[in-house]
Amino acid sequence: MPLAGCGGSSSEPPSGDIGNPPPPPPPPPPPPPPPDDGGGDDNDPDPAPPPGLDARPANTTCIAPPRPVSTLALSVQRAFPALSFQQPLFMLQAPGDASRWYVLEKTGRAYSFENQPDASSARLFLDLSGVVNTASEGGLLGLAFAQDYASSRTAYVSYTRTPPAGGMQSVISRFQSTDSGLSLDPASEQVLLTIDQPFNNHNGGGISFGPDGLLYIAIGDGGSGGDPLNNAQTTTNLLGTLLRIDVSGGGDYTIPPDNPFAGNPRCATGQGTTDCPEIFAWGLRNPWRFSFDRATGRLWAGDVGQNAREEIDIIERGGSYGWRFREGFVCYNPATGCPSAGLIDPVLDYPHSEGSSVTGGYVYRGPALPEFQGRYLFGDFVSGRLWVLEADESGQYGKTLLAETGRNIASFGEAEDGTLFIVDYGGGIYALQAAGGGATNTIPDRLSDTGCVAPAEPTQAAAGLIPYAPNAPFWSDGAEKDRWLALPEATRVALTPEGDFDFPPGAVLMKSFRRQGRLIETRLFMRHPDGVWAGYTYAWNEAQTDATRVVGGALVDISGRPWLFPSEVECLQCHTAAAGRSLGLEIAQLNGDLLYPQTGRSANQLLTLNAIELLDPPLTAEPAELSALPDPFGSAALAERARAYLHTNCAGCHRPGGPTPSAMDLRYDVTLGETATCDVPGITGSNLGIENARLLSPGDPGRSLIWLRMGLRDTHAMPPIGSLAVDEDGLALISAWIAGLAGCD
């Protein structure tokens, strides 16, 4: 067979008469194609399919602006950038010693480090990791130094452990340092109080000396949900209370004579036959961090709510703070007509649209922020919001937002000079700084002014946006969705080792929701220039010409069906830090085809993003070599589809480091036996009245709390926010999967 390009022709000039060369001969005809013998011996590879986009579109308009700030504003900056801790819960300094900080980790270890911005190492101060029960909300929860610690080297610790009979037990113990204060000796432990916990959550755990020299201890209501045993209003046990004891003697503890029930037999194991004399105040659900105003001695506490309200209390001796009759100012049990006589109101409550796990703070008495002198600062673990509490002329309290920190505020730390720090559950310690400048609202009120939609046709994305679609989409009450991403010029998406997309500051993710073809809502999820993510939502008008920003969330009726516009806080409750914030943007979700309207071509999304040089580092593996979630309602194996559904709809929270007390890990690539669900009782006690209920009971959906709670839209609903309608197809999928399981392998 002749080869193309061979046939006797030459590029050399002919050797004849060079004065009048003859015309060149015509080129030979191309060779015929080789016969197709059906044997597949052609070694020429098939051409690679083109990507969905020819080039990265220019984006100069859809870029996240600086975050909005109020006139009274603070910013947070990493205080000790070289240090990071594992799930830190609290930090403090020893009395009279500003040279060191002490940090408690949930896992049972406490560390100390020098109070220097360039501190680069921390020293182990106490190790109870072999003793502490860290399930749910348990762990190493509190530390208080004796006021004469410099000489006595005595400290008091609050933690949870597993008692001999199983379960969980809160423990208050005394420890000594035997090395001049370098560490606490675990062998020196003297147990003062034990309180058996009926469930694994709501342990409180804060512990501090008051200005009266007495030891105050916060204890939650025993857990589950709704205080099913009515512990907080039962003063014959120590649950749901703030305790006060005297540890100044040589023994374990004594009862201060002015405690409300002084004179009654002690309840050193958490239970008594008469009102417990250790109680200082009661009617609390889960007091998470309390503090004394160092100038006035007033006792402030944050009490975490159930499903609707968070509250701030000023704690008084003998006070009942309402739980479970009330949640904040609102009736809880009973839902109407709850008693109010003899109950002390909170000074403030706020709804879950603004945050759903209050973290009590401190009255500021530091030198650096004089405008906050004498004002109570507090935060929210879930929303990351930081507020200041202020009273008006009538004594009524309100709050002012100081910062959207973007952190899971586990607690505050107060230095010896009154300076305040934030302890981020993610590992860092943050200082509070004045933000400066006046109030600015950087988020446009109209979607058409954001730069993210076409100016002449706001129903269309701006030209600089790139469409995407996850393989396993999130349930959104049956709405259809369109999604886009936008990056500032010359920036790329960093790929994490876990396969998540880490977007640069300035990035915007846009998602629009439709019912029956009509636009309902468009959400913008922005990573602002300071690296903090925030969400903003817009409601479309009837004419479908523009959308107006919805601030604080809203519940509306659309064509006879309810629709929930999430608040800015609720955006972050789903877009968790543990999941990398940008849900749905990960290798396994985008390893699938998408029809790109810009070119009319269908192509693999990863190949397309790689081809337009959006990923850093670039992908070197072929899509077939990478993880890919299946369509939950496609043709893949049942188990794969069910796990993909749970990954999308549940694993944003239910994963390591997620904002939930559960140890569940519902990520797709985790084996069933490692999800901490299979044949595992519900650790918070939310068994819905089902005997022998399990998080997942192989072969029995009716005893599987995961499936049961998917079918609810009440206080036990999963997901707890963002949905008003049950996903019947998803429910059937998970039911079929559980029913077919024979075990946990």
C-alpha positions in Angstrom: 0.0 0.0 0.0 1.5 3.3 -1.0 2.1 5.8 1.8 0.8 9.3 1.7 3.4 11.8 0.7 5.5 9.1 -1.1 5.3 8.7 -4.9 8.6 9.8 -6.5 8.1 13.5 -6.2 11.0 15.6 -4.9 11.5 19.0 -3.5 14.8 19.4 -5.3 14.8 21.5 -8.5 14.9 19.5 -11.8 18.3 19.1 -13.5 17.0 20.2 -17.0 17.2 23.6 -18.6 17.0 26.0 -15.7 16.2 28.9 -18.0 12.8 27.7 -19.0 11.8 25.0 -16.6 8.8 22.9 -17.5 5.7 23.2 -15.4 5.6 20.9 -12.4 3.6 17.7 -12.8 0.3 17.6 -11.0 0.4 16.0 -7.6 -0.5 12.4 -7.3 -4.0 11.6 -6.1 -4.3 10.7 -2.5 -4.1 7.1 -1.6 -7.4 5.2 -1.1 -8.3 4.6 2.5 -7.3 1.2 3.9 -9.9 -1.5 3.7 -11.9 -2.0 7.0 -11.3 -5.6 7.9 -13.3 -5.2 11.1 -10.3 -6.3 13.1 -9.7 -3.0 15.0 -6.1 -2.8 13.9 -6.2 0.9 13.3 -3.7 2.4 15.8 -4.8 6.0 15.3 -6.6 7.1 18.5 -10.1 8.6 18.4 -9.9 12.4 18.6 -10.6 13.7 22.0 -14.0 15.2 22.3 -13.9 19.0 22.5 -14.5 20.7 25.8 -17.8 22.4 26.5 -16.2 25.9 26.3 -13.5 27.1 23.9 -12.0 29.6 26.3 -12.5 31.0 29.8 -15.0 33.8 29.6 -13.9 37.2 30.7 -15.5 38.3 34.0 -15.2 41.9 35.1 -18.6 42.4 36.6 -19.7 39.5 38.8 -17.1 39.8 41.6 -17.8 39.6 45.3 -17.4 43.1 46.9 -16.2 43.9 50.4 -18.6 42.7 53.1 -21.2 45.2 54.3 -20.3 46.8 57.6 -22.3 48.7 60.2 -21.2 52.0 61.8 -20.3 50.1 65.0 -18.2 47.3 63.6 -15.3 45.0 64.5 -13.1 42.7 62.5 -11.4 39.6 63.6 -7.8 38.7 62.8 -5.7 35.6 63.6 -4.0 36.4 66.9 -1.5 33.6 67.0 -1.1 32.6 63.3 1.5 29.9 63.9 -0.8 28.0 66.4 -3.7 25.7 65.6 -5.7 23.5 67.9 -8.0 20.4 67.5 -11.6 21.4 68.2 -10.7 24.1 70.8 -13.6 24.9 73.2 -12.2 27.5 75.7 -9.2 29.6 76.5 -8.2 31.5 79.6 -5.3 32.9 81.6 -4.3 32.0 85.2 -5.1 34.7 87.8 -2.5 37.4 87.8 -0.4 35.9 85.0 -0.8 37.5 81.6 2.3 35.7 80.2 0.5 32.5 79.1 -2.7 31.2 77.6 -4.4 27.9 78.3 -6.5 26.2 75.6 -8.9 23.3 76.1 -9.5 20.8 73.3 -12.7 18.8 73.1 -10.6 15.6 72.8 -9.4 15.9 76.4 -6.1 17.7 76.1 -5.3 21.2 77.4 -2.3 23.2 76.2 -0.5 26.3 77.3 1.5 28.8 75.2 3.3 32.1 75.5 1.1 35.2 75.1 3.2 36.4 72.2 1.8 37.0 68.6 4.7 34.9 67.2 4.2 32.0 69.6 4.9 28.9 67.5 4.5 26.0 70.0 2.2 24.9 72.7 3.0 22.8 75.7 0.8 20.0 77.0 -0.8 21.1 80.2 -3.3 18.3 81.0 -4.0 15.1 79.2 -7.4 13.4 79.9 -7.8 12.0 76.4 -7.8 8.5 77.7 -10.7 9.2 80.1 -12.9 11.8 78.4 -16.0 10.7 76.5 -16.1 13.0 73.5 -19.4 11.6 72.0 -21.9 14.2 70.9 -21.4 17.4 73.0 -19.1 15.7 75.5 -15.4 16.4 76.0 -13.1 18.5 78.1 -15.5 21.4 78.6 -14.2 23.7 81.3 -11.2 24.8 83.4 -11.0 27.2 86.3 -7.8 28.1 88.2 -8.0 28.6 91.9 -7.7 32.3 92.7 -4.4 31.5 94.6 -3.1 29.3 91.7 0.3 31.0 91.8 0.9 29.5 95.2 -1.6 26.6 95.5 -1.2 25.2 92.0 -4.8 24.0 92.2 -7.2 24.0 89.3 -10.7 22.6 88.7 -11.9 20.8 85.5 -15.2 20.0 84.0 -15.4 17.1 81.6 -17.5 14.1 80.6 -16.6 10.4 80.9 -18.1 7.0 80.6 -19.2 5.6 84.0 -19.0 1.9 84.8 -22.6 1.2 83.8 -22.1 3.0 80.4 -23.6 6.2 79.0 -22.2 9.6 79.9 -21.4 11.3 83.1 -20.4 14.9 83.8 -17.5 15.2 86.3 -16.2 18.2 88.3 -12.7 17.5 89.6 -9.8 19.1 91.4 -6.2 18.7 90.0 -2.8 19.7 91.3 0.3 20.8 89.5 3.4 18.9 90.8 5.9 20.7 88.5 5.5 24.3 89.6 2.6 25.0 87.3 4.0 23.6 84.0 1.2 21.0 83.9 -1.6 19.4 85.9 -1.0 15.9 87.2 -3.8 13.5 86.1 -2.9 11.3 89.0 -3.8 14.1 91.4 -7.5 14.1 90.4 -10.0 14.4 93.3 -13.6 14.0 92.0 -16.0 16.5 93.6 -19.2 16.0 91.7 -20.6 13.5 89.2 -23.8 13.9 87.3 -25.2 11.0 85.2 -26.4 12.3 81.9 -29.5 10.5 80.4 -28.3 11.5 76.9 -25.1 12.6 75.4 -25.9 16.2 74.6 -26.6 19.4 76.6 -23.7 19.0 79.1 -23.1 22.7 79.7 -19.6 22.4 81.2 -18.6 26.0 81.9 -16.8 26.4 85.2 -15.6 29.7 86.8 -14.9 31.3 90.1 -17.1 34.2 90.9 -16.1 37.4 92.7 -17.4 35.8 95.9 -14.6 33.2 95.7 -17.2 30.4 95.0 -17.1 28.0 92.2 -19.9 28.2 89.6 -20.7 25.3 87.3 -23.1 25.2 84.3 -25.0 22.0 83.6 -27.3 21.3 80.7 -30.8 19.7 80.9 -29.5 16.2 80.2 -30.1 16.3 76.5 -32.3 14.6 73.8 -34.6 17.3 72.6 -37.3 19.2 74.4 -36.1 18.1 77.9 -38.3 14.9 77.8 -37.6 14.3 81.5 -38.4 17.9 82.5 -35.1 18.0 84.3 -34.7 21.8 84.1 -37.8 22.4 86.2 -37.0 19.6 88.6 -34.8 20.8 91.4 -34.2 17.4 93.0 -31.5 16.8 90.3 -28.6 19.0 89.1 -29.6 19.0 85.4 -30.5 22.3 83.7 -28.9 24.4 86.3 -26.1 26.8 87.4 -24.5 25.4 90.5 -22.5 27.2 93.2 -20.2 25.4 95.7 -17.5 26.3 98.1 -14.2 24.5 97.4 -12.0 26.5 99.8 -11.8 23.9 102.5 -9.6 20.9 102.6 -12.3 18.4 101.6 -14.4 18.1 98.5 -16.9 21.0 98.7 -19.4 22.6 101.0 -22.7 24.5 100.4 -22.7 28.3 100.6 -25.2 29.2 103.3 -27.2 31.6 101.1 -27.8 29.1 98.3 -31.5 28.7 97.6 -31.8 25.2 99.0 -28.9 25.3 101.6 -29.4 22.9 104.4 -30.7 20.1 102.3 -28.6 16.9 101.8 -26.1 17.3 99.1 -26.6 15.8 95.6 -23.0 14.9 94.9 -24.0 12.3 92.4 -26.5 14.5 90.6 -29.7 13.3 92.2 -31.4 13.9 95.6 -34.7 13.3 97.4 -35.1 17.0 98.2 -34.2 20.2 96.4 -30.4 20.0 95.7 -28.5 22.6 97.7 -25.8 23.0 95.1 -28.3 24.8 92.8 -27.9 28.5 92.4 -30.4 28.9 89.5 -32.4 26.5 87.3 -34.7 26.4 84.2 -31.8 26.4 81.8 -31.6 24.3 78.6 -27.9 24.2 77.8 -26.0 27.2 79.2 -23.0 27.5 76.9 -20.5 29.9 78.4 -21.2 32.3 81.3 -19.0 35.0 82.7 -18.8 37.6 85.4 -18.5 41.3 84.7 -15.2 42.1 86.4 -16.4 45.6 87.3 -19.9 44.9 88.6 -19.9 41.1 89.4 -23.0 40.6 87.3 -23.4 37.1 86.0 -24.2 36.7 82.3 -25.0 33.5 80.4 -25.9 32.3 76.9 -28.5 29.6 76.9 -28.8 27.5 73.7 -32.4 27.1 72.4 -34.3 24.3 70.9 -35.7 25.0 67.5 -36.7 28.7 67.5 -34.9 31.0 69.9 -31.5 31.7 71.5 -31.3 33.7 74.7 -29.0 35.8 76.9 -29.7 35.8 80.6 -28.5 37.7 83.7 -28.4 34.9 86.3 -29.7 35.7 89.8 -29.6 33.5 92.9 -32.8 31.4 93.1 -33.9 32.3 89.6 -35.9 30.0 87.3 -35.2 30.9 83.7 -38.2 29.2 82.1 -37.1 26.1 80.2 -39.0 23.9 79.2 -42.0 26.0 79.7 -40.5 28.7 77.5 -37.8 29.0 74.8 -36.7 32.6 75.1 -39.8 34.6 75.5 -41.9 32.1 73.6 -44.0 29.2 75.0 -42.5 25.8 74.3 -44.2 23.2 76.5 -47.1 23.8 76.5 -47.1 25.5 73.2 -49.7 28.1 74.3 -50.7 29.3 77.7 -47.4 28.5 79.4 -46.9 29.7 82.9 -44.9 32.9 83.5 -45.3 33.4 87.3 -42.0 33.1 89.1 -40.0 32.8 85.9 -37.2 35.3 85.0 -37.2 36.6 81.4 -34.1 36.6 79.3 -32.7 40.0 78.7 -32.6 39.2 75.0 -33.7 36.4 72.6 -33.2 36.1 68.9 -34.6 33.8 66.2 -32.8 31.0 64.3 -32.8 33.1 61.2 -29.9 35.0 62.8 -28.1 32.1 64.5 -29.0 28.8 66.1 -26.4 28.2 68.9 -25.6 31.1 71.1 -22.2 31.4 72.7 -22.1 33.5 75.8 -19.5 36.2 76.0 -18.1 38.9 78.3 -18.7 42.5 79.3 -15.8 44.2 77.6 -13.3 45.8 80.1 -10.2 45.9 77.9 -8.0 48.8 76.9 -8.1 48.6 73.1 -11.7 49.2 72.2 -13.0 52.1 74.5 -16.3 52.4 72.6 -17.3 49.0 74.0 -16.4 49.6 77.6 -19.1 48.1 79.8 -21.0 46.4 76.9 -21.7 42.7 76.7 -20.3 41.0 73.6 -21.5 37.6 72.5 -21.7 35.4 69.4 -23.3 32.4 67.7 -21.5 29.2 67.0 -23.4 28.4 63.8 -23.8 31.7 62.1 -20.5 33.1 63.3 -22.1 36.4 64.1 -20.7 38.7 66.8 -23.0 41.1 68.6 -23.0 43.8 71.3 -25.9 44.0 73.7 -27.2 47.5 74.6 -29.9 48.7 76.8 -32.2 51.7 76.0 -33.5 54.3 78.4 -36.3 52.0 79.5 -33.9 49.2 80.3 -35.0 47.1 77.3 -32.1 45.3 75.6 -31.3 45.1 71.9 -28.3 43.9 69.9 -26.1 45.4 67.2 -24.3 43.3 64.7 -20.5 43.9 64.9 -19.1 41.3 62.6 -19.9 38.3 60.4 -16.8 36.5 61.5 -17.1 33.4 59.4 -16.0 31.4 62.4 -17.6 28.7 64.6 -17.4 30.7 67.8 -16.9 28.0 70.5 -16.1 30.6 73.2 -14.5 33.8 74.0 -11.3 34.2 75.9 -10.7 37.1 78.4 -7.2 38.3 79.1 -6.1 39.6 82.4 -6.4 43.1 81.1 -9.9 42.5 79.7 -8.9 42.1 76.1 -11.3 39.6 74.3 -10.4 36.9 71.9 -12.6 34.4 69.9 -11.9 30.7 70.0 -12.8 29.2 66.6 -13.8 25.5 66.8 -11.9 25.2 63.5 -8.6 25.6 65.4 -7.6 29.3 65.4 -7.6 32.1 68.0 -8.8 35.5 66.8 -8.4 39.0 68.1 -11.1 41.7 67.9 -10.1 44.9 66.2 -12.0 48.0 65.2 -13.1 47.8 61.6 -13.0 51.6 61.1 -15.0 53.6 58.6 -18.7 54.3 58.4 -21.6 52.1 57.5 -21.5 50.7 54.0 -24.0 48.4 52.2 -22.1 46.8 49.4 -24.8 44.3 48.3 -27.2 45.8 45.7 -30.9 45.7 46.4 -31.7 44.6 42.8 -30.2 41.5 41.1 -29.8 43.5 37.9 -27.3 45.7 39.7 -25.0 42.9 40.9 -23.1 42.4 37.6 -24.0 38.7 37.7 -26.9 38.8 35.3 -27.2 40.3 31.8 -28.1 44.0 32.0 -30.6 43.9 29.2 -32.1 40.5 30.3 -31.7 39.8 34.0 -33.2 36.3 33.6 -29.9 35.4 31.9 -26.5 35.0 33.5 -23.9 37.6 32.6 -21.5 36.5 29.9 -18.6 36.0 32.3 -20.3 33.2 34.3 -19.7 29.5 33.8 -22.6 27.0 34.2 -22.3 23.8 36.2 -24.5 21.0 37.4 -23.8 18.5 40.2 -24.4 14.8 39.4 -26.4 14.4 42.6 -28.4 17.6 43.1 -29.7 18.8 46.4 -33.5 18.5 47.1 -35.1 21.9 46.9 -38.8 21.2 47.4 -39.1 20.1 43.8 -37.8 23.3 42.2 -35.7 23.2 39.0 -32.3 24.9 39.3 -29.7 26.6 37.2 -26.2 27.2 38.5 -23.2 29.3 37.6 -19.8 30.2 38.9 -17.8 33.3 38.5 -14.1 34.0 39.3 -12.2 37.3 39.2 -9.8 37.5 36.3 -6.4 35.7 36.6 -7.6 33.6 39.6 -8.2 29.9 39.7 -10.0 27.3 41.8 -7.7 25.4 44.1 -8.3 21.6 44.4 -8.0 20.3 47.9 -6.7 16.8 48.6 -10.3 15.7 49.4 -11.4 16.9 45.9 -13.3 20.0 47.1 -13.1 23.2 45.1 -11.5 26.0 47.1 -12.6 29.3 45.5 -10.5 32.5 45.6 -11.7 35.7 47.3 -14.0 37.5 44.9 -15.7 34.4 43.6 -19.5 34.2 43.3 -21.7 31.2 43.0 -25.2 31.9 41.6 -28.2 29.6 41.7 -31.7 30.3 40.3 -34.8 28.4 41.3 -37.9 27.9 39.0 -41.3 26.4 39.4 -43.1 25.5 36.2 -40.6 27.5 34.3 -41.1 30.7 36.3 -38.2 32.2 38.3 -38.8 32.3 42.1 -35.5 33.1 43.6 -31.8 33.7 42.8 -29.1 33.2 45.4 -25.6 34.6 45.3 -23.0 32.9 47.5 -20.0 35.1 47.7 -16.5 34.8 49.0 -15.7 38.3 49.9 -12.2 39.8 49.6 -11.4 39.0 53.2 -12.0 35.3 52.5 -15.3 35.1 54.4 -18.3 33.5 52.6 -21.7 35.0 52.8 -25.1 34.3 51.1 -27.6 36.7 49.7 -31.0 36.0 48.1 -33.3 37.8 45.7 -37.0 37.3 45.0 -38.3 37.6 41.5 -41.1 39.9 40.6 -44.3 38.8 38.9 -43.2 40.3 35.6 -40.0 38.3 35.7 -38.0 41.5 34.9 -35.9 41.7 38.0 -35.4 40.4 41.5 -35.2 42.3 44.8 -33.0 41.3 47.7 -34.6 39.6 50.7 -32.9 40.5 54.0 -33.3 38.2 57.0 -35.3 35.5 55.2 -39.0 35.2 54.4 -41.7 32.6 54.1 -44.1 33.3 51.2 -46.9 31.7 49.3 -46.2 31.1 45.6 -49.1 29.7 43.6 -50.6 28.1 46.7 -47.4 26.5 47.9 -45.0 27.8 50.6 -41.5 28.9 49.6 -38.7 29.7 52.1 -36.2 32.4 51.3 -33.3 31.7 53.6 -31.7 34.3 55.8 -28.0 35.1 55.5 -27.4 33.0 58.5 -29.3 30.0 57.2 -27.1 30.0 54.1 -24.1 29.2 56.2 -26.0 26.6 58.2 -26.0 24.5 55.1 -22.9 25.7 53.5 -20.7 24.6 56.3 -17.0 25.2 56.8 -16.5 21.5 57.3 -17.8 20.9 53.8 -15.7 23.7 52.2 -18.6 26.1 52.0 -19.2 25.6 48.2 -21.5 22.6 48.3 -21.9 20.7 45.0 -18.5 21.9 43.7 -16.2 19.0 44.1 -14.6 16.5 41.8 -17.1 13.7 42.4 -20.1 16.0 41.8 -18.8 17.6 38.6 -17.4 14.5 37.0 -20.2 14.3 34.5 -21.5 15.9 31.3 -23.2 19.2 30.9 -24.7 20.9 27.8 -23.0 24.3 27.6 -25.4 26.9 26.1 -22.5 29.0 24.9 -21.4 26.4 22.4 -24.2 24.0 22.2 -21.8 21.2 23.1 -22.2 18.6 25.7 -18.9 17.8 27.5 -17.5 16.5 30.8 -17.4 19.4 33.3 -14.0 18.5 34.7 -12.4 18.3 31.3 -14.0 21.6 30.4 -12.8 23.5 33.5 -9.4 21.9 33.0 -9.3 22.9 29.4 -10.0 26.6 30.1 -7.3 26.5 32.8 -9.6 27.2 35.7 -8.2 24.5 38.0 -5.1 24.7 40.1 -3.3 22.3 40.0 -4.6 21.1 36.6 -6.1 17.6 36.5 -3.8 15.0 35.1 -6.1 12.0 35.5 -8.9 11.1 33.0 -12.5 11.4 34.3 -12.8 7.6 34.3 -10.0 7.5 36.9 -11.7 10.0 39.2 -14.6 9.6 41.6 -18.0 10.4 40.3 -21.3 10.5 42.2 -24.1 8.8 40.3 -27.5 10.3 39.7 -29.6 9.2 42.8 -32.5 8.4 40.4 -30.4 7.0 37.5 -29.4 3.5 36.7 -26.4 2.9 39.0 -26.6 0.3 41.8 -29.1 1.0 44.5 -26.4 1.4 47.3 -24.4 3.8 45.2 -27.4 6.0 44.4 -28.6 6.0 48.0 -25.1 7.0 49.3 -24.9 9.7 46.7 -28.3 11.1 47.9 -27.1 11.1 51.5 -23.8 12.7 50.5 -25.6 15.6 48.9 -28.4 16.1 51.3 -26.9 15.2 54.6 -23.1 15.1 54.5 -22.7 18.9 54.5 -23.2 18.8 58.2 -22.8 15.1 59.0 -19.1 14.7 58.5 -16.0 15.2 60.6 -15.9 18.8 62.0 -19.5 19.4 61.0 -21.8 21.6 63.1 -23.7 18.8 64.7 -23.3 16.8 67.9 -23.7 13.5 66.0 -20.6 11.5 65.0 -22.3 10.4 61.7 -20.2 10.7 58.6 -22.4 10.4 55.5 -19.9 11.2 52.8 -20.1 9.0 49.8 -16.6 7.5 50.0 -16.9 6.4 53.6 -17.8 2.7 54.1 -21.1 1.9 55.7 -19.4 0.5 58.8 -17.5 3.8 59.2 -20.5 6.1 59.0 -21.3 5.7 62.7 -24.9 5.0 61.7 -25.4 1.3 61.2 -27.1 -0.4 64.2 -26.1 2.7 66.3 -28.7 4.2 68.7 -29.6 7.9 68.2 -27.0 9.5 70.5 -29.2 12.5 71.3 -32.1 10.4 72.3 -34.4 11.6 69.5 -35.9 8.1 69.0 -39.3 9.5 68.0 -40.9 7.0 70.4 -39.7 4.1 68.4 -38.6 1.1 70.5 -35.0 0.0 69.9 -34.6 2.7 67.2 -31.3 3.0 65.4 -29.8 5.7 63.2 -29.8 3.0 60.5 -31.3 -0.5 61.2 -30.3 -2.9 58.4 -33.3 -4.4 56.8 -35.8 -2.2 58.7 -36.5 1.4 57.6 -39.2 1.7 60.2 -36.6 1.6 63.0 -34.1 3.8 61.1 -34.1 7.4 62.3 -32.3 8.6 59.2 -35.2 7.5 57.1 -37.9 8.4 59.6 -36.6 12.0 60.1 -36.4 12.5 56.3 -40.1 12.0 56.2 -40.8 14.7 58.8 -41.2 18.5 58.5 -41.5 19.3 62.2 -38.9 19.8 65.0 -37.3 16.4 64.2 -37.1 17.1 60.4 -33.9 16.3 58.5 -32.7 18.5 57.0 -33.7 20.8 59.8 -33.8 23.9 57.6 -34.1 24.8 54.0 -37.0 22.5 53.1 -40.8 22.6 53.7 -41.7 19.6 51.6 -40.7 15.9 51.9 -38.8 14.4 49.0 -41.0 11.4 48.4 -38.7 10.0 45.7 -35.7 10.4 48.0 -37.6 8.8 50.8 -38.4 5.8 48.7 -34.8 5.5 47.6 -33.4 5.4 51.1 -36.2 3.1 52.2 -35.4 0.6 49.5 -31.7 0.7 50.3 -32.1 0.2 54.0 -34.6 -2.6 53.4 -32.1 -4.4 51.3 -29.2 -4.2 53.8 -28.4 -7.5 55.5 -25.7 -6.0 57.8 -23.2 -3.2 58.3 -20.4 -4.5 56.1 
